[in-house]
Amino acid sequence: MAENGAFEKRREGVPCWVDAHLSDVEAGKRFYGELFGWTFQDAETEEEAAAGESVRACLDGEPVAALVRKTDGRMPTVWSVYFHTPDAAALTARIRAGGGQVVTPPHPVGDLGSAALAADPDGAVFGLWQPGRRTGFGRRGEPGAFAWAELYTRDTEAANAFYGDLFHDALFGPDASPDFGRARVSDVFPAEMPPHFLVHFLVEDVAAGLATVARLGGRVRVPPFEASYGRVAVVSDGQGASFALLQR
């Protein structure tokens, strides 16, 4: 998670961090460094290592993501999104009550904060972060940084009900400006694709981004299409972690 920064107090349910679990972090640094202009800081403390941060990715000196070295080859190679909460224990109780599952119960990460991992009733996995010394993104909503999280699910009405209860103010409250949407899996992916969250990074030009991804050894999973929140293409890095490029 990132150092306390200039962001306003976050509402519960606002995406506040993303990380990628990779077998080869050095290869990930080369790929994402060239694609997004990221620089990297190795974990400097035991707390940072405990938070899973093999390296922290920065944009203009501000943290935007982490690359995590997989400790077990059976773990998926994925990008994950974390949602802000002021009380992870209370939120995980509400997740269970709403039909979701708690994969990893809330646990302290030194004085940085507390983390948890959960799954919604459809099986899509997401993270929770209760901030201590670290709050989340240092930059967001600009080229090279997180801009959107889309949940691909089999039942958007059920997803709206589940997340609307968990994160009502962030999604539907006064002056809400959500960067978290819901869509049917079959709208973009084959129907057999499991429900999942897709992390989106902003780019100035999707076509140029796709050319860079291909040159760096990545793959185009879904060619560019128009969504309500911008022009999107789904890609994966050279290790298979999928994410989206978003042009607005």
BELDA-V694078 format. One record per residue. N is the residue number from 1. RES is the residue in one letter. PHI is phi in radians with two decimals (999 if undefined). OMEGA is omega in degrees with one decimal (NA if undefined). NEAR is the number of other ideal C-beta (glycine too) atoms within 8 Angstrom. Layout:
n=<N	N>
res=<RES	RES>
phi=<PHI	PHI>
omega=<OMEGA	OMEGA>
near=<NEAR	NEAR>
//
This chain:
n=<1	2	3	4	5	6	7	8	9	10	11	12	13	14	15	16	17	18	19	20	21	22	23	24	25	26	27	28	29	30	31	32	33	34	35	36	37	38	39	40	41	42	43	44	45	46	47	48	49	50	51	52	53	54	55	56	57	58	59	60	61	62	63	64	65	66	67	68	69	70	71	72	73	74	75	76	77	78	79	80	81	82	83	84	85	86	87	88	89	90	91	92	93	94	95	96	97	98	99	100	101	102	103	104	105	106	107	108	109	110	111	112	113	114	115	116	117	118	119	120	121	122	123	124	125	126	127	128	129	130	131	132	133	134	135	136	137	138	139	140	141	142	143	144	145	146	147	148	149	150	151	152	153	154	155	156	157	158	159	160	161	162	163	164	165	166	167	168	169	170	171	172	173	174	175	176	177	178	179	180	181	182	183	184	185	186	187	188	189	190	191	192	193	194	195	196	197	198	199	200	201	202	203	204	205	206	207	208	209	210	211	212	213	214	215	216	217	218	219	220	221	222	223	224	225	226	227	228	229	230	231	232	233	234	235	236	237	238	239	240	241	242	243	244	245	246	247	248>
res=<M	A	E	N	G	A	F	E	K	R	R	E	G	V	P	C	W	V	D	A	H	L	S	D	V	E	A	G	K	R	F	Y	G	E	L	F	G	W	T	F	Q	D	A	E	T	E	E	E	A	A	A	G	E	S	V	R	A	C	L	D	G	E	P	V	A	A	L	V	R	K	T	D	G	R	M	P	T	V	W	S	V	Y	F	H	T	P	D	A	A	A	L	T	A	R	I	R	A	G	G	G	Q	V	V	T	P	P	H	P	V	G	D	L	G	S	A	A	L	A	A	D	P	D	G	A	V	F	G	L	W	Q	P	G	R	R	T	G	F	G	R	R	G	E	P	G	A	F	A	W	A	E	L	Y	T	R	D	T	E	A	A	N	A	F	Y	G	D	L	F	H	D	A	L	F	G	P	D	A	S	P	D	F	G	R	A	R	V	S	D	V	F	P	A	E	M	P	P	H	F	L	V	H	F	L	V	E	D	V	A	A	G	L	A	T	V	A	R	L	G	G	R	V	R	V	P	P	F	E	A	S	Y	G	R	V	A	V	V	S	D	G	Q	G	A	S	F	A	L	L	Q	R>
phi=<999	-1.71	-1.11	-0.94	-2.31	-1.62	-1.21	-1.15	-1.01	-1.51	-1.43	-1.08	1.74	-1.42	-1.00	-2.18	-2.89	-2.43	-2.54	-2.05	-1.70	-2.23	-1.30	-2.15	-1.18	-1.10	-1.13	-1.09	-1.09	-1.13	-1.13	-1.32	-1.10	-1.35	-1.18	-1.97	1.31	-1.32	-1.95	-2.36	-2.14	-1.22	-1.03	-1.83	-2.27	-1.10	-1.13	-1.13	-1.12	-1.16	-1.29	1.56	-1.53	-1.20	-2.48	-1.77	-1.56	-2.20	-2.14	0.92	1.48	-1.89	-1.22	-2.25	-3.01	-2.35	-1.90	-1.98	-1.35	-1.20	-1.65	-2.46	-1.07	-1.41	-1.20	-1.20	-1.63	-2.54	-1.63	-2.11	-1.98	-2.04	-1.85	-1.20	-2.56	-1.41	-2.63	-1.14	-1.12	-1.14	-1.20	-1.14	-1.11	-1.23	-1.09	-1.08	-1.10	-1.52	1.73	-1.53	-2.22	-1.77	-1.38	-2.27	-1.07	-0.99	-2.53	-1.25	-2.08	0.96	-1.70	-1.31	2.65	-2.27	-2.12	-2.68	-2.26	-2.41	-2.37	-1.39	-1.05	-1.58	1.77	-1.26	-1.66	-2.59	-1.86	-2.19	-2.37	-1.78	-1.28	-2.03	-1.23	-2.02	-1.90	2.60	-1.04	-1.57	-2.44	-2.77	1.17	-2.45	-0.93	1.60	-2.20	-0.99	-2.35	-2.89	-2.20	-1.92	-1.59	-1.71	-2.39	-1.55	-2.46	-1.21	-1.15	-1.14	-1.13	-1.08	-1.19	-1.13	-1.32	-1.12	-1.29	-1.18	-2.17	-1.01	-1.13	-1.19	-1.64	-2.27	-1.26	-1.00	1.10	-1.17	-2.33	-1.18	-2.09	-2.51	-2.06	-2.26	-2.57	-1.28	-0.92	-1.22	-1.18	-2.28	-1.94	-1.01	-1.04	-1.44	-1.09	-1.14	-1.00	-2.88	-1.63	-2.02	-1.40	-1.96	-1.97	-1.32	-2.33	-1.36	-2.58	-1.06	-1.06	-1.14	-1.10	-1.13	-1.10	-1.18	-1.00	-1.12	-1.11	-1.53	1.69	-1.49	-2.33	-1.54	-1.58	-2.38	-1.06	-0.97	-2.51	-1.64	-2.02	-1.12	-1.90	2.51	-1.61	-2.22	-2.37	-1.73	-2.34	-2.42	-1.36	-1.17	-1.83	1.77	-1.33	-1.56	-2.75	-2.16	-1.72	-2.19	-2.00	-2.16>
omega=<-171.5	177.1	172.8	-176.5	-172.3	-178.3	178.3	176.9	-174.3	172.5	176.6	-179.8	175.0	175.8	-174.9	-179.7	174.2	172.9	178.1	176.5	-170.9	173.7	-175.6	-177.7	179.8	176.1	176.9	178.1	179.1	-177.3	-173.8	175.9	179.8	-177.9	-172.8	-177.3	179.9	165.1	-170.1	175.8	176.7	175.4	-175.6	-177.3	176.4	179.7	178.6	177.7	178.2	177.6	178.7	-176.4	170.8	172.4	175.7	179.0	-178.1	174.2	-175.8	176.0	-179.2	-175.4	-178.9	-176.2	172.5	171.1	-172.4	178.2	178.9	178.8	-179.0	-177.9	179.0	178.5	179.7	174.3	-168.9	163.6	179.9	178.0	178.7	179.5	179.4	171.0	174.2	-176.0	-175.7	-179.4	179.6	-179.1	178.5	175.3	178.6	176.4	177.5	-178.7	-179.7	177.3	176.9	179.8	173.6	-177.5	176.7	-178.0	178.8	179.4	-179.2	175.5	-174.4	176.2	-178.3	-177.3	178.0	-177.3	174.1	177.2	-176.2	174.9	178.2	-176.5	179.6	175.7	178.7	-174.6	177.8	-178.7	174.9	176.1	173.2	-169.8	166.2	177.3	179.6	-175.3	-176.9	-176.0	167.8	174.6	176.9	175.7	176.0	-176.4	-178.5	-177.9	177.1	178.7	-173.8	169.7	178.8	174.8	173.2	-170.7	178.5	-176.1	-176.2	179.1	177.5	178.3	178.2	179.7	-178.0	-177.0	175.7	175.7	-178.5	-168.4	-170.9	-175.8	-179.0	-176.9	-170.2	-175.8	177.9	178.2	177.7	176.0	-169.9	171.5	-178.7	-179.1	179.9	178.4	176.5	177.6	-173.8	176.2	-174.3	-172.9	172.2	-174.5	-178.0	178.2	178.8	173.8	-176.8	171.7	177.1	179.7	179.5	173.5	-177.6	173.5	178.7	-175.6	-178.7	-178.0	178.3	177.9	179.4	178.0	179.2	177.7	-179.5	-179.6	-177.9	176.9	175.8	-178.5	172.0	-179.6	177.5	179.6	-176.4	175.7	-179.5	174.1	-178.3	-175.7	176.2	178.1	-168.7	167.2	179.1	-177.5	171.0	177.6	-176.5	180.0	175.5	177.7	-176.7	176.3	-178.3	169.2	-175.3	175.3	179.0	NA>
near=<13	14	8	7	9	2	8	3	3	10	11	13	14	13	12	13	14	12	13	17	11	15	7	7	11	6	10	14	12	9	13	14	11	8	10	11	8	13	9	11	8	6	11	5	7	6	10	11	10	8	13	8	11	11	12	12	14	13	15	5	6	11	12	15	13	15	15	12	8	10	4	5	5	3	8	4	11	9	11	13	12	16	14	15	12	5	7	13	7	8	13	14	8	10	13	9	6	10	6	11	7	11	7	7	6	10	8	6	12	10	5	11	13	11	15	14	11	14	10	16	8	10	8	13	11	13	13	15	16	12	12	11	8	11	13	13	14	11	11	10	8	9	7	11	14	16	13	12	13	13	16	15	15	6	7	9	6	10	13	9	8	13	14	10	8	12	13	10	10	12	12	6	9	3	4	10	4	8	11	15	11	10	12	8	13	7	7	9	9	5	6	3	8	6	11	10	12	13	12	14	13	13	12	5	7	13	7	9	14	13	8	10	14	9	6	12	6	11	7	11	7	9	5	8	9	5	10	3	8	10	11	16	14	12	15	11	16	8	11	7	13	11	14	14	14	15	12	7>
//
